[in-house]
Amino acid sequence: MKVLALCGALHADSANRRALLVAVEAAPDGVEVTLDTLLSKLPLFNLDVERQAPHPQVAALRSAVADSDALLIACPEYGFSLPGVLKNAIDWLIGTGELENKLVATLAVVAGPGRGQRGLDALHIPLSAVSARVFGRVPIVVLHAATPADDAHLRAELRSLLEVLLAEHTKIR
């Protein structure tokens, strides 16, 4: 199963991006996770641009999503919502069908309990517009001064999410 990992945080050292790198390593047998690097290069969603010709980065994102069996989305919470870069990417994908009924696992790596849930809930709204099959939706608490126990916890949570995607993918094949 091919999983495309998308990160809503653009800075290289974000906890959510690091989590997706862990997911690449922690993937169970039969699961290949690829971290996407296209979101920062997408133009703002604009139907006038869409009507002229597909922007090369938009076309590349659409192709990557279409070629994947599932998505793994790390969604930090910004201003009690999802990051604009994720909403922009979803807007580019909604009208062309790549997200229709797609298996999607969502996560947010947070520094403490009670954080991140609003961002994940906000992410679910546009995903529900395309009938994406969403799993996860629970923040993963990892302290800023991560300990080996935190690393093991993160690795186990990510592996579990990927195993859920694999089981669902196997059901629909």
Backbone as ProteinMPNN parsed JSONL, in Angstrom:
{"seq_chain_A": "MKVLALCGALHADSANRRALLVAVEAAPDGVEVTLDTLLSKLPLFNLDVERQAPHPQVAALRSAVADSDALLIACPEYGFSLPGVLKNAIDWLIGTGELENKLVATLAVVAGPGRGQRGLDALHIPLSAVSARVFGRVPIVVLHAATPADDAHLRAELRSLLEVLLAEHTKIR", "coords_chain_A": {"N_chain_A": [[0.848, -1.173, 0.0], [0.563, 2.169, -0.872], [1.308, 5.121, 0.753], [0.793, 8.515, 0.966], [2.321, 11.075, 2.644], [1.388, 14.064, 4.1], [2.218, 17.264, 5.317], [1.095, 19.811, 7.421], [2.652, 21.767, 8.519], [5.12, 23.93, 7.508], [7.763, 24.495, 8.23], [11.003, 23.091, 8.554], [11.806, 21.794, 10.905], [9.568, 21.062, 12.347], [7.472, 19.48, 14.788], [5.44, 17.914, 13.754], [6.272, 17.371, 11.121], [8.601, 15.94, 11.718], [7.378, 13.75, 12.901], [6.148, 12.556, 10.69], [8.396, 11.734, 9.313], [9.248, 9.774, 11.073], [7.13, 8.031, 10.676], [7.674, 7.12, 8.102], [9.846, 5.478, 8.622], [8.715, 3.714, 10.491], [6.802, 2.264, 9.242], [4.698, -0.533, 8.727], [5.287, -3.864, 7.359], [4.564, -4.101, 3.933], [3.643, -1.566, 3.608], [4.344, 1.508, 2.198], [5.58, 4.615, 2.874], [5.62, 7.884, 1.722], [6.978, 11.046, 1.997], [5.513, 14.045, 1.178], [6.544, 16.951, -0.634], [5.374, 19.08, -1.841], [3.453, 20.96, -0.966], [4.279, 23.517, -0.077], [4.863, 24.768, -2.416], [2.599, 25.229, -3.844], [0.353, 27.332, -5.641], [-1.939, 29.851, -4.417], [-5.301, 28.765, -4.142], [-7.269, 29.283, -6.98], [-9.771, 29.738, -9.174], [-9.549, 30.946, -11.672], [-6.88, 30.516, -12.386], [-6.961, 27.756, -12.495], [-8.664, 27.335, -14.686], [-7.154, 28.26, -16.829], [-4.781, 26.659, -17.239], [-3.524, 23.645, -15.878], [-1.57, 24.281, -13.066], [1.872, 23.466, -12.725], [2.78, 22.469, -10.195], [0.388, 21.948, -8.912], [-0.651, 20.002, -10.603], [1.267, 18.024, -10.14], [0.807, 17.46, -7.414], [-1.843, 16.516, -7.539], [-1.438, 14.206, -9.078], [0.268, 12.738, -7.389], [-1.434, 12.279, -5.187], [-3.507, 10.879, -6.439], [-2.11, 8.594, -7.225], [-1.587, 7.389, -4.832], [-2.598, 5.059, -2.294], [-3.571, 5.794, 0.096], [-3.703, 8.564, 2.429], [-1.615, 10.189, 4.83], [-1.969, 12.572, 7.092], [-0.437, 15.143, 8.777], [-1.449, 17.481, 10.985], [-0.911, 20.382, 12.336], [-2.281, 22.578, 14.829], [-3.4, 25.732, 14.08], [-4.314, 28.792, 15.234], [-6.691, 27.718, 16.37], [-7.573, 26.116, 14.284], [-7.155, 24.442, 11.077], [-3.996, 24.505, 9.328], [-3.44, 26.986, 6.818], [-2.063, 26.125, 4.517], [-2.709, 23.415, 4.273], [-5.493, 23.543, 3.888], [-5.534, 24.958, 1.492], [-4.293, 23.079, -0.231], [-6.193, 21.018, -0.154], [-8.358, 22.368, -1.273], [-7.459, 22.608, -3.93], [-7.681, 19.965, -4.662], [-10.31, 19.136, -4.342], [-12.227, 19.582, -6.442], [-11.447, 17.893, -8.497], [-11.483, 15.236, -7.862], [-9.52, 13.512, -6.695], [-9.492, 13.064, -3.964], [-11.833, 11.774, -3.386], [-13.502, 9.405, -1.535], [-11.066, 8.589, -0.471], [-8.747, 6.875, 1.606], [-7.768, 8.202, 4.64], [-5.557, 9.031, 7.17], [-5.326, 10.973, 10.029], [-3.364, 13.143, 12.079], [-2.024, 14.961, 14.87], [0.777, 16.246, 16.273], [1.371, 17.182, 19.469], [2.3, 19.328, 22.255], [1.164, 18.928, 24.707], [-1.611, 17.659, 26.701], [-5.01, 18.272, 25.634], [-4.593, 19.908, 23.48], [-4.55, 20.664, 19.955], [-6.842, 19.286, 19.002], [-8.89, 20.876, 17.888], [-7.802, 21.71, 15.454], [-7.607, 19.26, 14.08], [-10.315, 18.596, 13.988], [-11.222, 20.695, 12.377], [-9.878, 20.075, 10.005], [-11.213, 17.782, 9.272], [-13.634, 18.674, 8.246], [-13.435, 19.768, 5.46], [-12.495, 17.387, 4.354], [-14.626, 15.685, 4.705], [-16.328, 16.665, 2.828], [-15.651, 15.442, 0.51], [-16.148, 12.861, 0.956], [-14.063, 11.448, 2.139], [-12.488, 8.739, 3.802], [-11.874, 8.889, 6.971], [-9.461, 8.347, 9.498], [-8.029, 8.081, 12.772], [-7.619, 11.141, 13.969], [-6.97, 12.019, 16.502], [-5.022, 13.854, 18.752], [-1.494, 13.374, 19.249], [0.428, 13.264, 22.007], [3.54, 14.571, 22.556], [6.222, 15.499, 24.365], [8.122, 18.578, 24.349], [10.814, 18.251, 25.11], [11.592, 15.564, 24.18], [11.593, 12.23, 25.291], [13.136, 8.935, 25.291], [10.952, 7.267, 25.821], [8.821, 8.838, 24.914], [9.47, 8.896, 22.193], [9.17, 6.178, 21.567], [6.467, 5.915, 22.095], [5.345, 7.669, 20.15], [6.222, 6.392, 17.812], [4.854, 3.942, 18.064], [2.176, 4.833, 17.99], [2.031, 5.934, 15.401], [2.636, 3.695, 13.837], [0.428, 2.132, 14.478], [-1.665, 3.694, 13.365], [-0.974, 3.464, 10.65], [-1.279, 0.719, 10.341], [-4.044, 0.499, 10.646], [-4.882, 1.848, 8.328], [-3.808, 0.071, 6.438], [-5.299, -2.262, 6.975], [-7.879, -1.375, 6.323], [-7.493, -0.763, 3.639], [-6.959, -3.299, 2.655], [-9.461, -4.484, 2.998], [-11.002, -3.234, 1.013], [-9.942, -3.988, -1.362]], "CA_chain_A": [[0.0, 0.0, 0.0], [1.323, 3.413, -0.976], [0.751, 6.19, 1.578], [1.391, 9.826, 0.775], [2.292, 11.828, 3.892], [1.314, 15.512, 3.908], [2.411, 17.976, 6.575], [0.556, 21.166, 7.445], [3.686, 22.694, 8.985], [6.124, 24.046, 6.457], [9.145, 24.598, 8.711], [11.672, 21.795, 8.469], [11.998, 21.158, 12.202], [8.31, 20.967, 13.091], [7.204, 18.174, 15.411], [4.58, 17.143, 12.855], [7.115, 16.875, 10.021], [9.447, 14.885, 12.286], [6.528, 12.569, 13.087], [5.972, 11.891, 9.397], [9.659, 11.036, 9.031], [9.19, 8.553, 11.881], [6.169, 7.143, 10.008], [8.378, 6.498, 6.978], [10.67, 4.402, 9.193], [7.919, 2.792, 11.32], [5.761, 1.625, 8.433], [4.698, -2.0, 8.763], [5.511, -4.553, 6.081], [3.494, -3.912, 2.97], [3.254, -0.15, 3.569], [5.406, 2.433, 1.8], [5.185, 5.994, 3.167], [6.423, 8.89, 1.036], [6.704, 12.393, 2.493], [5.306, 14.998, 0.097], [7.213, 18.246, -0.468], [4.766, 19.998, -2.806], [2.485, 21.918, -0.431], [4.829, 24.875, 0.013], [5.038, 25.302, -3.766], [1.301, 25.414, -4.496], [-0.212, 28.688, -5.641], [-3.226, 29.942, -3.736], [-6.384, 28.268, -4.962], [-7.884, 30.33, -7.782], [-10.411, 29.104, -10.33], [-9.035, 31.52, -12.919], [-5.644, 29.779, -12.685], [-7.399, 26.401, -12.842], [-9.27, 27.339, -16.027], [-6.14, 28.537, -17.841], [-4.034, 25.415, -17.439], [-3.099, 23.17, -14.56], [-0.261, 24.715, -12.574], [2.696, 22.253, -12.641], [2.822, 21.928, -8.83], [-0.944, 21.408, -8.648], [-0.721, 18.742, -11.359], [2.114, 17.049, -9.443], [0.098, 17.057, -6.199], [-2.979, 15.674, -7.938], [-0.906, 12.924, -9.515], [0.773, 12.026, -6.216], [-2.581, 11.838, -4.4], [-4.196, 9.848, -7.221], [-1.282, 7.394, -7.252], [-1.486, 6.807, -3.492], [-3.744, 4.304, -1.797], [-4.046, 6.461, 1.302], [-2.956, 9.739, 2.876], [-1.332, 10.383, 6.243], [-1.879, 14.026, 7.184], [-0.071, 15.73, 10.06], [-2.138, 18.764, 10.98], [-0.787, 21.207, 13.533], [-3.396, 23.507, 15.018], [-3.047, 27.15, 13.984], [-5.481, 29.649, 15.49], [-7.84, 26.837, 16.611], [-8.044, 25.563, 13.02], [-6.115, 23.792, 10.304], [-3.109, 25.439, 8.641], [-3.884, 27.415, 5.498], [-1.421, 25.344, 3.462], [-3.5, 22.19, 4.084], [-6.784, 23.914, 3.297], [-5.248, 25.304, 0.098], [-4.07, 21.833, -0.974], [-7.48, 20.327, -0.273], [-9.154, 23.118, -2.248], [-7.002, 22.236, -5.271], [-8.017, 18.565, -4.934], [-11.74, 18.838, -4.184], [-12.996, 19.577, -7.684], [-10.96, 16.962, -9.51], [-11.814, 13.881, -7.455], [-8.458, 12.665, -6.141], [-9.761, 12.759, -2.555], [-13.105, 11.057, -3.239], [-13.428, 8.113, -0.844], [-9.669, 8.254, -0.163], [-8.409, 6.546, 2.983], [-6.95, 9.272, 5.202], [-5.287, 9.016, 8.607], [-4.904, 12.31, 10.45], [-2.723, 13.233, 13.379], [-1.413, 16.221, 15.268], [1.719, 16.059, 17.361], [1.185, 18.343, 20.351], [3.184, 19.354, 23.418], [0.464, 18.63, 25.947], [-3.026, 17.278, 26.586], [-5.965, 19.345, 25.38], [-4.18, 20.736, 22.347], [-4.551, 20.051, 18.628], [-8.095, 18.668, 18.566], [-9.653, 21.789, 17.017], [-7.208, 21.648, 14.121], [-8.017, 18.004, 13.449], [-11.748, 18.707, 13.683], [-11.351, 21.601, 11.221], [-9.411, 19.335, 8.836], [-12.22, 16.793, 8.906], [-14.75, 19.311, 7.53], [-13.3, 19.672, 3.999], [-12.338, 15.987, 3.947], [-15.954, 15.079, 4.644], [-16.978, 17.151, 1.601], [-15.305, 14.526, -0.575], [-16.405, 11.51, 1.471], [-12.837, 10.75, 2.524], [-12.654, 7.823, 4.935], [-10.872, 9.452, 7.882], [-9.109, 7.585, 10.687], [-7.134, 8.817, 13.658], [-8.317, 12.317, 14.501], [-6.648, 12.218, 17.911], [-3.657, 14.37, 18.906], [-0.473, 12.537, 19.88], [1.195, 14.127, 22.906], [4.981, 14.348, 22.644], [6.782, 16.669, 25.027], [9.189, 19.245, 23.581], [12.058, 17.556, 25.443], [11.155, 14.176, 23.989], [12.388, 11.17, 25.911], [12.995, 7.681, 24.537], [9.58, 6.763, 25.973], [7.995, 9.622, 23.986], [9.781, 8.417, 20.845], [8.549, 4.863, 21.411], [5.016, 6.158, 22.054], [5.057, 8.236, 18.833], [6.432, 5.323, 16.826], [3.75, 2.983, 18.206], [0.94, 5.485, 17.519], [2.098, 6.039, 13.945], [2.533, 2.333, 13.286], [-0.97, 1.735, 14.646], [-2.438, 4.396, 12.332], [-0.668, 2.863, 9.352], [-1.893, -0.61, 10.319], [-5.475, 0.713, 10.395], [-5.009, 2.131, 6.895], [-3.535, -1.156, 5.697], [-6.445, -3.148, 7.152], [-8.986, -0.819, 5.533], [-7.116, -0.927, 2.227], [-7.114, -4.727, 2.348], [-10.908, -4.75, 2.916], [-11.622, -2.706, -0.208], [-9.266, -4.525, -2.559]], "C_chain_A": [[0.892, 1.233, 0.0], [0.599, 4.517, -0.213], [1.526, 7.466, 1.304], [1.223, 10.612, 2.066], [2.36, 13.32, 3.587], [1.443, 16.194, 5.261], [1.906, 19.413, 6.461], [1.519, 22.198, 7.992], [4.786, 22.739, 7.939], [7.553, 24.103, 6.978], [9.747, 23.211, 8.917], [11.753, 21.069, 9.799], [10.706, 21.052, 13.007], [8.137, 19.561, 13.657], [6.36, 17.302, 14.491], [5.368, 16.6, 11.666], [8.026, 15.756, 10.523], [8.636, 13.604, 12.487], [6.332, 11.823, 11.769], [7.247, 11.176, 8.962], [9.745, 9.745, 9.84], [8.249, 7.543, 11.223], [6.807, 6.434, 8.82], [9.173, 5.298, 7.483], [9.838, 3.323, 9.888], [6.872, 2.02, 10.526], [5.851, 0.105, 8.524], [4.983, -2.589, 7.384], [4.3, -4.356, 5.18], [3.02, -2.478, 2.846], [4.482, 0.684, 3.23], [4.893, 3.851, 2.016], [6.158, 6.934, 2.486], [6.016, 10.255, 1.546], [6.654, 13.364, 1.323], [6.026, 16.307, 0.404], [6.58, 19.328, -1.346], [3.935, 21.117, -2.192], [3.013, 23.345, -0.394], [4.956, 25.542, -1.355], [3.722, 25.562, -4.489], [0.907, 26.881, -4.529], [-1.496, 28.687, -4.816], [-4.321, 29.484, -4.688], [-7.096, 29.419, -5.65], [-8.467, 29.663, -9.027], [-9.944, 29.681, -11.655], [-7.751, 30.819, -13.344], [-6.002, 28.367, -13.158], [-7.921, 26.336, -14.281], [-8.247, 27.565, -17.132], [-5.381, 27.271, -18.218], [-3.601, 24.935, -16.07], [-1.695, 23.68, -14.219], [0.589, 23.455, -12.377], [2.726, 21.638, -11.231], [1.471, 21.33, -8.437], [-1.097, 20.06, -9.356], [0.099, 17.657, -10.662], [1.438, 16.559, -8.161], [-1.066, 16.139, -6.541], [-2.518, 14.282, -8.343], [-0.43, 12.096, -8.321], [-0.378, 11.486, -5.361], [-3.315, 10.716, -5.131], [-3.43, 8.531, -7.214], [-1.151, 6.717, -5.892], [-2.755, 6.037, -3.155], [-4.377, 4.995, -0.6], [-3.181, 7.687, 1.566], [-2.741, 9.657, 4.375], [-1.072, 11.877, 6.39], [-1.556, 14.433, 8.607], [-0.567, 17.17, 10.05], [-1.914, 19.507, 12.29], [-1.978, 22.159, 13.627], [-2.867, 24.937, 14.989], [-4.31, 27.958, 14.211], [-6.764, 28.852, 15.663], [-8.383, 26.221, 15.327], [-6.9, 24.838, 12.321], [-5.24, 24.844, 9.632], [-3.628, 25.753, 7.23], [-3.3, 26.589, 4.371], [-2.177, 24.029, 3.214], [-4.837, 22.493, 3.43], [-6.599, 24.246, 1.823], [-5.059, 24.043, -0.745], [-5.384, 21.083, -1.195], [-8.366, 21.043, -1.288], [-8.753, 22.768, -3.678], [-7.442, 20.829, -5.66], [-9.517, 18.277, -4.945], [-12.449, 18.68, -5.525], [-12.591, 18.533, -8.698], [-11.019, 15.497, -9.077], [-10.733, 13.021, -6.827], [-8.712, 12.267, -4.679], [-11.043, 11.966, -2.337], [-12.877, 9.666, -2.66], [-12.002, 7.667, -0.512], [-9.558, 7.876, 1.313], [-7.451, 7.614, 3.498], [-6.792, 9.051, 6.699], [-4.761, 10.396, 8.973], [-4.3, 12.246, 11.842], [-2.259, 14.658, 13.616], [-0.479, 15.899, 16.414], [1.676, 17.338, 18.186], [2.062, 18.196, 21.586], [2.472, 19.062, 24.731], [-0.987, 18.283, 25.708], [-3.915, 18.502, 26.336], [-5.618, 20.236, 24.207], [-4.353, 19.949, 21.049], [-5.876, 19.521, 18.119], [-8.89, 19.572, 17.63], [-9.112, 21.783, 15.598], [-7.618, 20.396, 13.373], [-9.498, 18.023, 13.096], [-11.98, 19.6, 12.465], [-10.903, 20.915, 9.932], [-10.476, 18.353, 8.348], [-13.341, 17.407, 8.071], [-14.551, 19.25, 6.011], [-13.09, 18.242, 3.516], [-13.688, 15.285, 3.856], [-16.708, 15.526, 3.394], [-16.716, 16.224, 0.421], [-15.446, 13.067, -0.136], [-15.125, 10.732, 1.743], [-13.133, 9.883, 3.738], [-11.538, 8.116, 5.925], [-10.721, 8.597, 9.137], [-8.137, 8.416, 11.513], [-7.901, 9.919, 14.34], [-8.082, 12.533, 15.985], [-5.222, 12.753, 18.004], [-2.743, 13.364, 19.619], [0.408, 13.457, 20.707], [2.644, 13.66, 22.935], [5.572, 15.619, 23.232], [7.912, 17.264, 24.197], [10.549, 18.599, 23.844], [11.761, 16.067, 25.384], [12.147, 13.202, 24.612], [12.296, 9.928, 25.026], [11.593, 7.092, 24.655], [8.631, 7.508, 25.047], [8.21, 9.146, 22.554], [9.118, 7.07, 20.584], [7.035, 5.005, 21.298], [4.615, 6.684, 20.669], [5.164, 7.161, 17.761], [5.284, 4.314, 16.857], [2.44, 3.566, 17.69], [0.915, 5.559, 15.99], [1.969, 4.67, 13.284], [1.085, 1.843, 13.363], [-1.864, 2.4, 13.595], [-2.222, 3.767, 10.962], [-1.254, 1.454, 9.238], [-3.399, -0.527, 10.086], [-5.702, 0.986, 8.911], [-4.813, 0.861, 6.069], [-4.715, -2.121, 5.797], [-7.634, -2.671, 6.327], [-8.727, -0.986, 4.041], [-7.319, -2.383, 1.789], [-8.591, -5.087, 2.195], [-11.493, -4.345, 1.58], [-10.978, -3.23, -1.48], [-9.938, -5.704, -3.111]], "O_chain_A": [[1.848, 1.328, 0.77], [-0.564, 4.817, -0.485], [2.753, 7.497, 1.395], [0.101, 10.797, 2.535], [3.273, 13.783, 2.903], [0.845, 15.751, 6.242], [2.25, 20.134, 5.524], [1.234, 23.394, 7.935], [5.316, 21.704, 7.536], [8.48, 23.786, 6.233], [9.083, 22.289, 9.39], [11.767, 19.838, 9.822], [10.753, 20.96, 14.233], [8.6, 18.581, 13.072], [6.542, 16.085, 14.451], [5.139, 15.464, 11.25], [8.206, 14.745, 9.844], [9.144, 12.504, 12.271], [6.349, 10.592, 11.742], [7.184, 10.131, 8.314], [10.257, 8.737, 9.352], [8.53, 6.345, 11.211], [6.509, 5.268, 8.562], [9.177, 4.237, 6.859], [10.211, 2.15, 9.877], [6.137, 1.21, 11.09], [6.933, -0.473, 8.414], [4.924, -1.89, 6.373], [3.156, -4.437, 5.626], [2.104, -2.189, 2.076], [5.52, 0.584, 3.883], [3.894, 4.251, 1.42], [7.372, 6.807, 2.645], [4.833, 10.593, 1.531], [7.619, 13.498, 0.571], [6.11, 16.723, 1.56], [7.184, 20.377, -1.568], [3.728, 22.141, -2.844], [2.264, 24.286, -0.656], [5.137, 26.757, -1.436], [3.72, 26.058, -5.616], [1.106, 27.599, -3.549], [-2.068, 27.629, -4.552], [-4.282, 29.773, -5.884], [-7.479, 30.401, -5.015], [-7.734, 29.093, -9.835], [-9.943, 28.977, -12.666], [-7.552, 30.555, -14.53], [-5.411, 27.854, -14.109], [-7.64, 25.379, -15.002], [-8.447, 27.111, -18.259], [-5.352, 26.872, -19.383], [-3.337, 25.751, -15.187], [-0.758, 23.52, -15.001], [0.063, 22.452, -11.896], [2.7, 20.415, -11.094], [1.413, 20.33, -7.721], [-1.608, 19.1, -8.779], [-0.324, 16.503, -10.599], [1.491, 15.368, -7.853], [-1.253, 15.102, -5.904], [-3.149, 13.288, -7.983], [-0.692, 10.895, -8.25], [-0.305, 10.361, -4.866], [-3.701, 9.72, -4.519], [-4.04, 7.462, -7.197], [-0.656, 5.594, -5.805], [-3.837, 6.33, -3.666], [-5.56, 4.811, -0.314], [-2.09, 7.835, 1.016], [-3.577, 9.123, 5.104], [-0.079, 12.393, 5.878], [-2.298, 14.115, 9.536], [-0.156, 17.975, 9.214], [-2.646, 19.29, 13.256], [-2.599, 22.496, 12.619], [-1.995, 25.303, 15.777], [-5.277, 27.824, 13.46], [-7.815, 29.254, 15.163], [-9.552, 25.837, 15.285], [-5.824, 24.645, 12.888], [-5.696, 25.962, 9.392], [-4.18, 24.889, 6.55], [-3.971, 26.367, 3.363], [-2.273, 23.58, 2.072], [-5.266, 21.782, 2.522], [-7.419, 23.856, 0.992], [-5.601, 23.946, -1.846], [-5.648, 20.58, -2.287], [-9.05, 20.394, -2.079], [-9.615, 22.646, -4.548], [-7.565, 20.524, -6.847], [-9.945, 17.268, -5.505], [-13.201, 17.723, -5.713], [-13.315, 18.302, -9.667], [-10.645, 14.611, -9.845], [-11.014, 11.883, -6.453], [-8.202, 11.246, -4.217], [-11.314, 11.53, -1.218], [-12.148, 8.854, -3.23], [-11.766, 6.478, -0.295], [-10.201, 8.488, 2.167], [-6.436, 7.898, 2.862], [-7.782, 8.902, 7.415], [-3.866, 10.926, 8.315], [-4.672, 11.412, 12.668], [-2.12, 15.451, 12.685], [-0.904, 15.337, 17.424], [1.912, 18.432, 17.674], [2.51, 17.1, 21.924], [3.123, 18.959, 25.77], [-1.537, 18.573, 24.645], [-3.609, 19.612, 26.77], [-6.301, 21.233, 23.971], [-4.306, 18.719, 21.048], [-6.03, 19.322, 16.914], [-9.501, 19.087, 16.678], [-9.883, 21.845, 14.64], [-7.936, 20.447, 12.185], [-9.898, 17.532, 12.04], [-12.826, 19.302, 11.622], [-11.488, 21.15, 8.875], [-10.615, 18.127, 7.146], [-13.943, 16.707, 7.257], [-15.423, 18.724, 5.318], [-13.464, 17.911, 2.391], [-13.875, 14.394, 3.027], [-17.628, 14.84, 2.948], [-17.469, 16.221, -0.552], [-14.925, 12.159, -0.784], [-15.093, 9.51, 1.6], [-13.934, 10.252, 4.597], [-10.406, 7.663, 5.756], [-11.703, 8.182, 9.753], [-7.504, 9.34, 11.003], [-8.743, 9.658, 15.199], [-8.9, 13.16, 16.659], [-4.307, 12.183, 17.408], [-3.185, 12.607, 20.483], [1.068, 14.34, 20.159], [2.941, 12.518, 23.287], [5.433, 16.697, 22.654], [8.577, 16.559, 23.438], [11.344, 18.418, 22.922], [11.687, 15.395, 26.413], [13.363, 13.339, 24.475], [11.471, 9.874, 24.114], [11.092, 6.487, 23.707], [7.737, 6.902, 24.457], [7.255, 9.008, 21.79], [8.568, 6.843, 19.506], [6.394, 4.309, 20.51], [3.65, 6.197, 20.08], [4.289, 7.041, 16.903], [4.799, 3.883, 15.811], [1.674, 2.87, 17.023], [-0.108, 5.278, 15.367], [1.267, 4.52, 12.284], [0.582, 1.218, 12.43], [-2.721, 1.744, 13.003], [-3.172, 3.564, 10.206], [-1.676, 1.043, 8.158], [-3.971, -1.38, 9.409], [-6.612, 0.42, 8.306], [-5.556, 0.606, 5.121], [-5.091, -2.735, 4.799], [-8.321, -3.479, 5.702], [-9.636, -1.311, 3.277], [-7.793, -2.65, 0.685], [-8.938, -5.911, 1.349], [-12.379, -5.022, 1.059], [-11.449, -2.926, -2.576], [-9.487, -6.26, -4.112]]}, "name": "protein", "num_of_chains": 1, "seq": "MKVLALCGALHADSANRRALLVAVEAAPDGVEVTLDTLLSKLPLFNLDVERQAPHPQVAALRSAVADSDALLIACPEYGFSLPGVLKNAIDWLIGTGELENKLVATLAVVAGPGRGQRGLDALHIPLSAVSARVFGRVPIVVLHAATPADDAHLRAELRSLLEVLLAEHTKIR"}
